[in-house]
């Protein structure tokens, strides 16, 4: 948890650029131990003084992590007497205080208003926010700007679709050596750093999902519910019968223009709402999974995270996944059948406790990410020989559904024009034709890279080669490790995939032409 408290200051005799050994509070002040638990982060200020209390000129400000009793690691340096870098302090006394930073004060208007602020993990309103410039066709709801509201950060499109605004933000994966424990993920608002380059220097990355058409994006809209047929439009409405890519189950073909009942048909289906819409990308889905993990790690009760548990064994979003209209890990979360004979699929947003099914554990979040229907998630593909990731220069709205054009999401021309080559294998993707379990008890699960292919692969939810084996933190979600020609990824699981389903679940076993009564989609759009 990030702590901001009054009158906290201690001395330290630490020499060099390492973690500070705190030596006790200054007269009239409190020790860090009085307000911090191990793992908490704090804004700090250090100043070196002579025995007579005169400033020596050595100083540093930043974000620290209370890594052990009486120990403060200097995780992020925001300014210093060493040109903004870590200071190798000389021998002598230093004062170290909990103090608001200029970067935090500059963000106060954004925090107070909520405008394009992702919020604080573990707190009310985290994971959604207020769109900075509302496009045509969108309208605010009664509680859109109230963090305590069930519709905070929620908007309604002209067709009746409920969509959530996800503000741009930075993340940092812990390695055990960078100020964060292994597989702990830190989230900071976009305003925390003036530039992406500044963030990168501190080990923070802007997610791949915040680049589209070669431009950094302030955030994205994503459907709150899975798409259903709303008078011929693929709309995100509560208690709708979710669309599928099969003729027998609320088919894509029932929409305006009769899109094909294939995974690739999700592209034309999304366009029934408007040209700006597309099936949510693999990067956007992983963004929601990452936010859910950060929220779980920062929470200490279910007050602002309905699916959090003190045991930590099932602290992740729940869903319709046990083939009996309930969650396999929490049978109290039940769902309403959508009427499709022979399957236990549910109406959208029909959970008995909707907050337990959202990415942020609050009614304001994106729902039904765990189970019910797999979701088409574009951005990763294969030609049967190599894996490919979509370039940041490509605009998701411009992807087409064939395999011959340069704009197609599949085929040689589309791959050459729009994708970066990951190679025949990458990380845990070994084309082993097996199901792997995401997460590991001790190894890093994802690469901490802030740019390049390693960064993009992490943002697509591709674990490191040692990042599988399964842990509760990652829901023991499955990665189906295949390399098929014209690969179309699907994520999340279905109504009968049990523990294999979850926010991290990724299935690479099917091509674009495949059809399934357990595969649908949710739409997204950029400004």
HELIX and SHEET records of a PDB file:
HELIX    1   1 UNK A   32  UNK A   34  5                                   3    
HELIX    2   2 UNK A  102  UNK A  106  1                                   5    
HELIX    3   3 UNK A  108  UNK A  113  1                                   6    
HELIX    4   4 UNK A  190  UNK A  192  5                                   3    
HELIX    5   5 UNK A  196  UNK A  201  1                                   6    
HELIX    6   6 UNK A  208  UNK A  210  5                                   3    
HELIX    7   7 UNK A  252  UNK A  254  5                                   3    
HELIX    8   8 UNK A  265  UNK A  271  1                                   7    
HELIX    9   9 UNK A  282  UNK A  298  1                                  17    
HELIX   10  10 UNK A  354  UNK A  357  5                                   4    
HELIX   11  11 UNK A  396  UNK A  398  5                                   3    
HELIX   12  12 UNK A  412  UNK A  418  1                                   7    
HELIX   13  13 UNK A  452  UNK A  459  1                                   8    
HELIX   14  14 UNK A  472  UNK A  474  5                                   3    
HELIX   15  15 UNK A  498  UNK A  500  5                                   3    
SHEET    1   A 7 UNK A   2  UNK A   3  0                                        
SHEET    2   A 7 UNK A  41  UNK A  49  1                                        
SHEET    3   A 7 UNK A  55  UNK A  68 -1                                        
SHEET    4   A 7 UNK A  71  UNK A  80 -1                                        
SHEET    5   A 7 UNK A  20  UNK A  25 -1                                        
SHEET    6   A 7 UNK A   9  UNK A  12 -1                                        
SHEET    7   A 7 UNK A  93  UNK A  98 -1                                        
SHEET    1   B 6 UNK A 138  UNK A 140  0                                        
SHEET    2   B 6 UNK A 154  UNK A 157 -1                                        
SHEET    3   B 6 UNK A 162  UNK A 167 -1                                        
SHEET    4   B 6 UNK A 219  UNK A 223 -1                                        
SHEET    5   B 6 UNK A 523  UNK A 525 -1                                        
SHEET    6   B 6 UNK A 278  UNK A 279 -1                                        
SHEET    1   C 3 UNK A 185  UNK A 189  0                                        
SHEET    2   C 3 UNK A 169  UNK A 173 -1                                        
SHEET    3   C 3 UNK A 205  UNK A 206 -1                                        
SHEET    1   D 2 UNK A 211  UNK A 212  0                                        
SHEET    2   D 2 UNK A 215  UNK A 216 -1                                        
SHEET    1   E 2 UNK A 228  UNK A 230  0                                        
SHEET    2   E 2 UNK A 233  UNK A 235 -1                                        
SHEET    1   F 2 UNK A 326  UNK A 327  0                                        
SHEET    2   F 2 UNK A 330  UNK A 334 -1                                        
SHEET    1   G 6 UNK A 434  UNK A 437  0                                        
SHEET    2   G 6 UNK A 478  UNK A 481 -1                                        
SHEET    3   G 6 UNK A 506  UNK A 507  1                                        
SHEET    4   G 6 UNK A 490  UNK A 491 -1                                        
SHEET    5   G 6 UNK A 374  UNK A 376 -1                                        
SHEET    6   G 6 UNK A 519  UNK A 520  1                                        
SHEET    1   H 3 UNK A 380  UNK A 382  0                                        
SHEET    2   H 3 UNK A 387  UNK A 390 -1                                        
SHEET    3   H 3 UNK A 419  UNK A 423 -1                                        
END                                                                             
